[in-house]
Amino acid sequence: MATLVHAATATNHVVDSNKVPLRSFEEVERLGRLLLIAEARGYRGAVMSLGNRLHTRLDSIQRELDEAIFEASSKPKAATTSMREIFDDLTALQSEYSDFNLDFGEQTISVTTEPIELEDTLLGAFEIVLEVKYLPQVQSYRIEAADPSPASTCDATTHPHVQGENLCEGEAHLPIKLALAQGRLFDFFAIVNQTMHTYNEHSAYISLSDWAGAECRDCGETVSDDDISSCSRCDSPICGGCTCSCNSCDDVYCGDCTTMCSGCQGVFCGSCISSCDRCEQPFCRDCLTENQCDDCTEPENETEADPLMPPVPAVHALCLGETDLST
Amino acid sequence: MKVLFINNNGAGFANHIEIDDGTTVQSLFNARIGQGRESDYLIRVNRQPVASDQVLVEGDRISITPTKIEGAQS
């Protein structure tokens, strides 16, 4: 495994490949070929022209090379880690962590942290898995919760700074990057471990104050278990501020499982509310008379024949003279 | 004499540095970290925890890692 790590980290490029003037080299090669042909065939004009172009291009390459060399020299050279040091790192990791594993098939090195507790919230132990084949990339490791105790509102957040299997490194980003680039395995695991043991309340995926408890279905706030109720109908968690109590049965419901009576404006659960047979609007039982609301009942009553009123004529009196009555 | 000094604080670096003979872990820490408190760091020599008065020797590998490194949301 030390050999693999050494091979992966030994290619520490200090020269930016983008700065190498590859296209200029190709152009010089092309002009050189043409110049040889021109000389062989005795094309004196072409020889002059190609010679000038080649000279210009060589000048340009010299400048580009100087820039690349200057830039590479100005970068701090990474200390190289020998195979022996990598081996010592692996040995030290084995004694430092109770659970240390080398997987030659998967090419991974992993350690398991002690159970982590941050601000009285037990998050459990985490496995830090380094994938050697992806070294020295920064994303060559993952964090796996050994005994997940995720935030109540998101199963993928097993640590305030871990989502999925990715650690959001924050202050640790540069030290981790450098440790991986140099193959300093012991330092890499120490930095990640210490980051996992630190809580940054100002930049957490889910703050520890919201870790336990549940998210209110109606308002989305996370509240502690003591302040949460569940809807008597759909079992959704609802906070004290969002609970609706049925005016009839007094059970607690979420907003979606209650209906407002169109008559008295009271809130009722599905079992305690009906609808008017005629207008189909929701009404509580007290606001219905023989399954009809007051508004639908009154017009119907008004149209019933009143024995005290004179009968309505079958034919309109004003048009009587023009009516063609049959005999 | 030359030792490898690894500072995992801030940007992090690992450099070979020259120190005087008889330099202890404590004096190197004071010189390099300055006002930092020892208890805020994991100080290792050749990957092992050591006493602060341990005298460093040629070729030692000293690493200093903060105990608190703040992660972030993104």
Interface residues (C-beta under 8 A of the other chain):
Chain A: P76 A78 A79 E85 D88 D89 A92 E96 P160 H161 L167 C168 E169 G170 E171 A172 L174 P175 I176 K177 L178 A179 Q182 R184 F186 D187 A190 I191 Q194 T195 M196 H197 T198 N200 S203 A204 Y205
Chain B: L4 I6 N8 N9 G10 A11 G12 F13 A14 N15 H16 L42 N46 R47 Q48 R61 S63 T65 P66 T67 K68 I69 E70 G71 A72 Q73 S74
